Amino acid sequence: MLYSILIKTEKILIIFEMALHPLFNVAQANCRLDYRQRENRAFFITIFKHIYFMGQKGCSRTALEFCKILLRFAAFLNNFF
């Protein structure tokens, strides 16, 4: 069961990656997504679930890297960084 859910979340992340603009770069600090906008919530929830399943699988380093990506996207944290 966990394996099939993990595969589905990975497929959803690939679909989201294909939908992003080619100039959208996660490595730059200027890319922000607002969770309060309804269109962005599915992206945040999918990344969060992927972090959870990676932790369950024992891939803590991968979960940490995805957590860093999630924090980079969070627009509400602009005031703190």
Order of alpha helices (4+ residues) and beta strands (2+ residues): alpha-alpha-alpha
